[in-house]
Amino acid sequence: MDLAQFWSIIGESYRPDSVEQAEALREALGPLMWFEVLDFQALFEKFVAAADTPELRAAAFLINGDAADSGFRNFRLGLVASVKRAYEAALVEADSLADFLDGDPLDGFGLDKMAIRAYEEKTGGSDFFAKLAEKHPQAVVTPVKTHWRPPNAIELRSRFPNLSTLYPSDDEPTA
């Protein structure tokens, strides 16, 4: 699978609602061969891993109020599954997400499971991770616990002025 096909599937399946998007992604993976579903998942995990930066973790905390390990992964899943332009801009400047978001949380919970479902529907097998590891060993994710301290509200406003406008913290005075 090439990058153009990957981003086309992402674009075709994008929905503002993550539950609807998950189902649309599973449907978009439907026409692929089982090995192409593995290719898709490998690229998806590659892009999720590339978004594992301290700057994006801080942005995730501001946007979602959570940047613990699982919360940050769900944020990155949602980021990859948004649109290519938003993803690429966020890697360069996390505050640029303000140009793409509307004040709602960014959460891709479950999106990484859609390739598994599509694979199982195609093959009837439950060997997705074994086949993924065989074909794309770098795509097999082992969760790593991190000790991360969230920035305070002043630091967040300073680092992310545009996002802070969309996502004011609870301890900010309202006008």
Residue, then its C-alpha position, 0 to 999 in steps of 0.5 A: m500500500d502506498l501513502a496516497q492510498f493510505w491517506s485516501i482511505i483516511g480521507e474517505s472514512y473521516r467523520p467528526d464523530s469517532v464512532e461513525q468514523a470507526e465504522a466508516l474506516r472498517e467499511a473503507l478497508g472492506p475492498l482491500m485484500w487481507f495483506e493490504v489491511l496489514d499494510f494499512q495497519a502498519l502505516f497507521e501505527k507508523f504515523v501514530a508513533a511519529a506523533d509521539t512527541p512531548e509537544l503533541r502530548a501537551a497539546a493533547f492535555l490541553i485539548n482532551g484534559d488527558a494525556a496519560d498513556s492510553g489517553f495520549r494514544n487515543f489522541r494520536l489515533g484521532l490525529v492520524a485519522s483526521v486529515k493529512r493536512a492537520y496531521e502534518a501541520a501538527l507534527v510541525e507546530a502543535d498549535s496549528l491544530a486550532d486551524f482544524l479543530d472546533g473545540d471538541p475533544l480529539d479522540g480516536f478510541g477504537l480506530d486502531k481496531m478497525a483493521i483487525r475487524a476487517y482482517e477477521e471478516k476477510t480471513g475468518g482467522s484470529d491471527f492478525f497480530a501474528k501476521l502483522a508481526e510477520k509482515h511488518p515487525q516494526a508495526v507491533v506496538t508494545p505499550v510503554k509507561t511514561h512518567w509525564r507531568p502536565p504543564n500548568a495553565i500558564e505554560l499551556r497558554s504560552r505554548f499554545p495560544n491558538l489552542s488555548t482560545l479554543y480550549p480554555s482551562d478551568d482555572e482561567p477567568t472567564a470574560 
